Amino acid sequence: MSAGFVHLHNHSDYSLLDGACRLDRLVERVKSLGMPALALTDHGNLFGAVEFYEKARAAGLRPIVGCEVYVAHGSRLDRTRSADGKGAYDHLVLLARNREGYRNLMRLSSAGYMEGFHYKPRIDKELLSAHADGILCLSACLRGELPQLVLNGDLEAARNAAAWYRDLFGKEFYYFEAQDHGIPEERTVAQRLIELGKEMGIPVVATNDCHYLRQQDAEAHEVLLCIQTGKTLQDQDRFRFATDQVYVKSTEEMEALFQGAPEVLRNTLEVAEKCELTLDTERVQLPEFPLPPEFQTAEEYLRSAAREGLRRRYPSGVGPGRGSAAGSLVSYVLGITDIDPLKFDLLFERFLNPERISMPDIDIDFDYENRGRVIEYVLEKYGRDSVTQIITFGTMAARAVVRDVGRALGMTYADQDRVAKLVPAELGMTLTRALETVPELKALSTQDETHAKLIRCSLALEGLARHASTHAAGVLIAPGKLTDYVPVYRSSKGDVTTQFDMVSLEKIGLLKMDFLGLRTLTVLEDAARLASGAGERLDLKGIPLDDPATFALLSKGQTIGVFQLESSGMRELLRKVLPDSFEDIIAINALFRPGPIQSGMLDDFAKRKHGKQKITYMHPTLEPILKNTLGVIAYQDQVMQIANRLAGFTLAQGDLLRRAMGKKKPEEMASMKQAFVEGCGKNQVPKKKAEEIFDLVEKFAGYGFPRAHSAAYALLSYQCAYLKAHHPAAFFAAALSSEVGDTDRIVVLVEEARRLGIEVNPPDVNRSQSAFTLEGNAVRFGLTAIKNVGKGSVEAIVAARQSGGPFVSIWDLCRRVDPRSINKRVLESLVLAGACDSLGGDRAQLFEAVALAIGRSQELARGQSRDQVALFGAEHAIEAPEPPLADIPSWPLHDRLRKEREVLGFYFSDHPLSPYRALIESRRLPDTARIRETRDGAEVTFMGMVSAIKTIADRNGRPMAFVTLEDFSGSVEGVTFADLYERNRSALTQGAVIETRARVSVREDQDPKLVFQSIRAVASGEAGPEGELTLDLTEFPEGVSLEPLRDLLGRHPGRCPVYFLVRSPEDGTKTQIRARRLLVRASEELLDELRRRLGERAVRLVNTVQEPVPF
């Protein structure tokens, strides 16, 4: 190597919240400096090793994979030493010279997390001695053992330590490390180590402890350290670096630092030459599948299983199908998938491309209750030391980094929020792009120094890894012991994962599987079981895919609880499209995503479905490909088919085109376009038309969805809808059971069930099971959905009930249920929830009796009860009569509801807002479920009940409030700033009903909040309508026009809803339709005028005034 210096000590952003070098930028910086090689030495981990290796090689640099490890003082197993670092461990830099060294690095790093973790992932000299082969060692920074001994003046101990490392790694592979970041101690250590090196024959290398790219990035790095420690720049005692020199310096800058010892720079080239690691990124490393004894090879066994599956799936016999579907067909006949690739025209090359060296991606969904069993099976089959979960890294995305930096700068929450929300909430949005497209955001950089610094630092830190977590579904199965193939990591929660993410694992050819726990599968399984009853089992695989009742439900948008189809936007789309085929459901599933929504594709699809927009094809060849999606490109498979049939690409080449279009790399796109146009020319497609088609395909390719994925999810959607249409009570029982623990979802599902006429009966110790169950055409509330009531308690209650019949009193319940399974807290919760209402007395009396009833049961269990009377000796003791329930007043309704809510999480038997329901519905106000789907910044008017208030002082010392509002669908938090709070303090009391005009505020990964703009107390007199006014159109006189009638009603605004009776054209029966936007005051004046115009028989007023629930 001819260049003069190589950086051997560098920290990327995988030194989490400490290093500020993104790997792509680090590699780019070093390449621009003309250096031939680069090392990566993150703290304690190898998170970025594979990504770094690939990026460095692609840039023409020699990658040196390393790690700055923490070496414990004494044993790594000793966790009694201080945590300040100085007394617990030393730093040491290890670089992999070859594959053996790389494997040893993986073993050492893994052991740091799995065995030695104590504030940091520590190893010790015992582990180093066992895994030193193939490693080159540097003595590290000031925190290394050698520098510390030198600083302490203990040169003899330093000599002994240096000799130990030299003998362990070999004299060619141990180097002293000299650094100079302007810190006086470093210069002292460097001088002494150079002298000691000459004395002991140990060479010295110069390093810079790089944590960021350029000197000006020191500012952003200081902010990063504040983010790490939860401090602000204003905190005087915060952790900070003593220098701004830990950046990627040029060779000239390093030469200037070490003018008196040029050899320390030359030695870095020598080290780089000695590190010749190559990773095998071409080879697939699969675990060995244990074969049955009658088979010699895996291929032979697969062929046999596939043939057997083929006979099972297609009993009438079927040909092999198109070659392109064969691979998908194997998955289908083996039972991996349930979508027939022949029937649904699925492409093999989308699944496994013979022209692209990568493993197929099989994501397998399991019902979420049994996912753990599947993983346990894999652990047993392939060995516990060969299977683990996979790491994933959260990064500082555009909005998130603005918030993080804003906090570190000491900005107010409101100011952080305001700036963050100037960044458009679009997929893949970057801060750079936002600054180009949002003038208000750009203007902030010149507004004042705080905002300028916010923008500067956010740009520098954007995209950095922020934290490590466990991938929701990914599982790695290695061919042997994990640490021979991949380093492992243990999180603070105890989860064990790989240190490499999904992409890195794929690069080195390891097998990753996605085992996703899908709640919907549990719901379908349970609902089918409940719907089957005592008769023949309902087989969801055999239901017809053209069921009219199912499509009627879908077309009405009645899809709350239906997989993938229950958002308000999706329900609106269903009502527009009016799907009448399974193909429609597949297309809707594929199209309902941000890209197609923003492009207007959904509206085009709906209009074309009903003949309101002409379906056109740019070439006749496109019609058979796009016919099912009405001329819209919805699937990635369609892109492949267009390239295949129009341009003569193989389907495998079509898949490469699809991927290239998704990545939008200009050079790659230009060559692809040329090949496409030339191929079209061979099929007599004119060049101009071919270019137009390519541009159209390119536009939609980024939106395309895999048809197989969409079809599989559409099947689940359809099965849910089928169950909801034909077996609604069973469906809701299963759906509610699956959501125990999520109060908001329970509220939504209970409300939907009641809206559809499905009764949800309260919890009852004499009827309920653990889960929600079917009770005729109703649903019975499950006992485990009650707070503080566990599965063990419920099982004991059900067992006692089954063996001895229904409980007749609270005393009987406590006497018969094992007292070890039910305590005072459990019984109180059952009473508050209404689950003991069938035991006599009211809830106040039952609650009062709990302590005595539990005490009696415990005495009985011990045989010490004073309520047993021995008439003829102890063996003939009889039970004394049960004491009467206390004669105390019943709880007021609002108290009973409040206590019910405490243990159920929501109001069940009634709701304080019930008297206001007609008013809310008549004004078509959004509920909390709708607000959860509303875009950021939208203005809404909302009516709800105040269920909680928290007041705080703003930065000017004035009171403001966080107010929780509740309605029939859940709750939402709102913020009331000081001026508005001051004017409306009296309206904001617990239990008050208010109407607010508010702005919706949405933050990443949080529920939406409301920022109140105005507040109005809703008087109880507004709650109930004056009645219901019904106008019978079938009784109207000849020639009556509706227009003047509407004007008349509009001149009498009030609270009374208006209904029209119309005659059905099918069977002549009368149907009642509500006039959604009309609320009138049913005064005598209005009624007289209506009767005069329409006749007495056509006008009817029904009085339905309700008393509001006091609260």
Number of C-alpha atoms within 10 A of each C-alpha: 13 8 13 19 28 29 28 28 27 28 27 29 24 28 24 22 21 22 23 31 29 23 22 14 14 24 24 15 18 22 17 10 15 15 21 22 26 25 27 27 29 27 26 26 28 27 28 22 24 21 17 25 22 16 18 25 14 11 15 12 21 21 26 29 29 30 29 29 28 27 26 27 18 14 15 24 14 13 14 8 15 12 13 9 15 13 11 22 27 26 25 22 25 25 29 27 25 21 17 17 23 26 21 24 30 26 20 29 28 27 23 28 23 18 15 23 20 20 13 19 26 29 30 22 17 11 17 17 12 11 20 21 21 21 26 24 27 25 26 25 26 22 16 22 21 28 27 17 18 22 16 11 11 12 16 11 15 21 17 12 15 22 16 13 21 19 13 19 20 16 16 14 22 24 28 23 28 28 23 22 18 14 13 9 15 18 15 15 23 23 14 16 25 19 14 20 17 11 10 13 12 20 20 27 28 29 25 22 21 24 25 28 23 16 13 13 22 21 14 21 24 22 27 28 23 25 22 17 13 12 20 21 18 11 11 9 9 14 14 14 11 10 10 18 22 23 22 24 20 18 18 11 10 23 18 10 16 17 11 9 15 16 14 23 23 19 19 22 22 14 23 23 14 18 23 15 20 16 14 11 15 11 13 16 16 15 14 12 11 9 13 10 6 8 12 10 11 14 10 13 15 15 12 13 14 19 15 13 19 21 13 14 17 11 9 8 10 10 7 11 11 13 12 19 20 18 17 24 27 20 18 20 22 18 14 15 19 15 22 19 24 16 7 12 15 24 29 22 26 25 19 19 18 12 13 12 13 15 17 14 13 14 16 14 18 19 18 18 13 13 17 14 12 12 16 14 12 17 16 13 13 18 17 14 14 21 25 23 24 27 25 22 18 12 17 19 19 24 24 19 26 26 23 22 26 28 22 24 22 15 17 13 11 9 14 22 19 13 19 22 19 16 22 16 18 9 8 8 14 18 22 15 13 18 18 10 13 13 11 13 20 17 13 18 17 13 10 10 11 16 21 16 19 26 24 16 24 27 17 21 28 22 20 24 23 21 16 19 17 19 16 14 17 20 24 21 25 25 19 17 14 22 21 16 20 24 24 28 28 22 14 11 7 9 14 19 26 26 26 24 21 20 12 19 21 17 20 18 19 23 20 26 19 18 21 17 19 16 17 24 18 20 26 21 16 20 26 22 16 21 20 15 12 8 7 8 12 16 11 17 10 7 13 11 17 12 15 14 14 22 23 16 19 26 20 15 22 20 24 19 24 22 21 19 27 17 19 18 15 18 19 15 21 25 16 19 22 19 23 17 13 17 16 20 24 25 25 25 23 24 24 18 15 11 16 19 14 9 13 10 18 21 16 17 24 21 17 19 19 12 9 11 13 13 18 15 16 13 12 10 12 18 16 10 19 21 14 15 22 22 20 22 27 29 25 25 26 25 25 25 21 21 25 20 18 23 23 20 21 16 25 21 20 27 27 20 23 23 14 18 21 17 12 12 10 11 8 13 17 11 10 18 17 14 15 24 24 18 21 24 17 12 13 12 17 13 15 10 15 24 17 13 22 20 13 13 21 20 15 21 24 19 20 23 20 17 23 25 16 19 24 16 19 24 20 18 23 26 23 29 27 25 22 24 21 13 18 23 29 30 29 27 28 26 26 27 21 21 16 16 16 12 17 17 19 23 23 18 20 23 18 18 23 12 10 12 13 17 17 24 19 19 26 21 24 20 19 24 20 22 20 26 26 23 18 10 14 20 26 23 27 25 28 24 26 25 18 16 22 16 16 13 23 23 17 18 25 20 15 18 18 11 9 10 11 17 21 12 18 24 22 15 24 24 20 17 21 18 20 11 16 20 18 16 13 18 25 22 22 26 27 24 30 22 24 26 21 17 21 13 18 18 22 19 19 24 21 16 18 21 15 14 21 21 16 20 21 19 15 18 14 9 10 11 16 12 16 16 14 14 10 9 8 10 8 10 13 13 12 12 8 12 11 10 18 13 10 10 9 13 14 11 14 16 13 19 21 20 19 23 19 15 21 25 21 24 22 20 14 14 19 24 24 18 20 23 17 17 20 20 13 19 14 13 15 15 21 24 20 13 22 18 14 19 14 17 14 13 17 18 18 22 27 26 24 22 20 15 16 10 14 13 12 13 8 7 9 14 16 20 21 20 24 20 26 23 26 23 21 20 23 22 19 22 22 24 19 19 11 16 22 14 11 16 14 10 16 22 16 15 19 21 26 19 19 20 17 22 19 20 23 21 15 9 6 9 13 21 21 28 21 24 16 15 22 14 15 18 10 15 12 14 23 20 25 22 19 20 22 19 23 21 17 13 15 17 12 7 6 12 10 10 8 10 13 11 10 15 18 15 11 16 13 17 22 23 24 22 19 18 18 17 14 11 8 6 7 9 10 15 12 14 13 14 12 13 12 19 22 23 21 22 11 9 10 16 17 14 12 18 15 11 15 20 15 14 12 19 21 15 15 10 12 12 13 14 12 16 16 13 16
